[in-house]
Structure formats: C-alpha cells, structure tokens
Amino acid sequence: MFELDLKNEDILMRITAVKPIGKKDIITNFVGNLLTSAGGDIANKVHLILSKDTLYLEYKGHTSIGYVEETRNIDKIPLSNIKEFLVTSNKNKEIIEIKTNKKDFFFVRDNDNNDDLALNMSKMINDIK
C-alpha cells in the first residue's frame, strides 16, 4: 500500500512504539469495518524512522484475512517542523511526545531492555536541528 522509498543508508535510526488507543479510535474502526466490510484492527503499532532531514511515522495494522501486517498510513514530518521531541521514562516504558507546527503525537515504547532508544533518537534530532 504505502511503501517508504528509503535505502538503509538513508535511515539514521528506527524504533517501534505504540499509539495508545482510545474509545474514539475503537468506535471509528468499528464503524469503518461495518461500512466497508473490510475488517482489520486499529493501526496502533508505529515505526518512527529518522533520516537526516525527516521523521517518518509508519503506522502498521493487520488485515482481517490472514492477519497480515500492512502499512496503513505514513506521516512525513520535516525535522524543521518539530518544535519538541520529548521523552520521559516511566518504569519500563518511554513516553514519547512530538510537537510539530501542525499536530501533536503521543506514543509509548517498551523499554524492558533499558536501551533508551527513544531518548537517543531525541538527542539525535536535537543534534541534527
């Protein structure tokens, strides 16, 4: 569906997080499944992919038939549009808040390995900007 045309040398860093799901997301997905008969889950898995000048948010979900993972949407954010990329640690989780000129994003990353990858991505973004 949506494929990023990035080569490995273009990618500085890539992490995986989840978008918290609220009641609005569940209702929208349910109504959409009823209207289209397509089925499928909510795309709450997100790959944050950092290149030298852009942060890509690649949303992943699963099809209803075969439960195959597919890209549902891609947000392309120029680094110059990022006002803040904040990361806070909460137990074994990293809370990621991205504030841009147009929209704010909120994700949670599992940090059981204590590798602090989201924090490292935040530092890289600040260094590049």
Secondary structure, DSSP 8 states (H G I E B T S, - for coil): -------GGG-SEEEEEE----HHHHHHHHHHHHHH--------EEEEEE-SSEEEEEEEEE-SSTT-EEEEEEEEEEGGGEEEEEEEEETTEEEEEEEESS-EEEEEEE-TT---HHHHHHHHHHHH-
